[in-house]
Amino acid sequence: MDTIQLIWLGIVQGLTEFLPISSSAHLVLLSKLLGWPDQGLLIDVAAHAGSLLAVLVYFRVQLWQMMSACIAPGVSKNSEELRLVGHLFVATLPIVIVALFATDWIERYTRDPFIIAITTLVFALLLAYAALSARELRDEYQLSLRAVILIGCAQVLALIPGTSRAGITMTVALMLGQHRTAAARFSFLLSIPTIFGAVVFKARDLSTQAIAIDWSDLCLVIVVSALVAYLCIAVFLRLITTIGLIPFVVYRLALGGALLVFL
């Protein structure tokens, strides 16, 4: 793969991982329009590692507070952070369980461009409904256990290409009464164990293959993905309070339509 293609892949991964617009739909459309080959497992791991690095750096203060709460759980000021750690753990369990037993089946039967286009459109409409009907009463610390389980189960749908992990978790969180900013923050925090698990699984598969590693390509993708993802998180959390989520719905509808036309 040439440098320009690697940079574009890093940009697409960084932009789409944390926006409710589906990274897989963009990668499919980009490869079809430009005739690019599949990026391969190694570059895929590098792109996700960059996204993981970005969210870890952005939420470093809150993550430190959460770690402190786990170390000293008896301190009253840490009770909210400890509760949040527990909620993230519970919300991560469904996708871990399904990924362990159904990943091969999902990748075999759901990576068709038509399926990606349909899921992009359907979940855009669900996001529109959630955004327009949201009551926005709670922050990320006020979720009930039932709400956490529902968000975790919704995240499983992100294994289907075109769904958007950020999009489906925000959709369900809004339906359950979370404020849009809180829904985004919880979704981003939930991405940490999810992306970490994905990187570990893919790295495990990579270890069984005899692949020559080009460290310069690997580092380039990680750096580009991390920088773009960090900026994306920062800008999105500011924009969501002013423009809301409907512009992303409109974009997803246009993207889904483009996939149907060009593929």
LINJOFEN-V550924 format. One record per helix or strand of 3 or more residues. SS is the DSSP state (2 for helix, 1 for strand). FROM is the first residue (numbers start at 1). TO is the last residue. If there is no record, write none. Layout:
BEGIN
ss=SS from=FROM to=TO
ss=SS from=FROM to=TO
END
This chain:
BEGIN
ss=2 from=3 to=16
ss=2 from=23 to=34
ss=2 from=40 to=58
ss=2 from=60 to=71
ss=2 from=76 to=109
ss=2 from=113 to=133
ss=2 from=145 to=159
ss=2 from=165 to=175
ss=2 from=180 to=207
ss=2 from=215 to=239
ss=2 from=246 to=262
END
